[in-house]
Amino acid sequence: MRGQVEEALKKVRPYLLADGGDIELVDVKDGVVEVRLTGACGSCPMSQMTLRQGVERALREAIPDIKQVVAVNSGFMPPVF
């Protein structure tokens, strides 16, 4: 399934790159896909919407066995003002 996920992410990636971000596949286990949003996507307040409405939707259309797409922490902590 990992190969299928990689192929599906290739179709989503250009949209993320256009906004200065990217996506990394971290793991696929029991229908749960773990990804890391990087670049501008990693700190964007709309990243959860992008994850659900863009990435998860595209992956589920391509691979119906996917149950969930989860973003793992990139380790980036935005500054607190």
Protein Blocks (a to p, Z undefined) as FASTA:
>chain_A
ZZmmmmmmmmmmmmmmmnopacddfbdcehiacdddehjllmgcklmmmmmmmmmmmmmm
mmmmbmbdcdddehiacddZZ
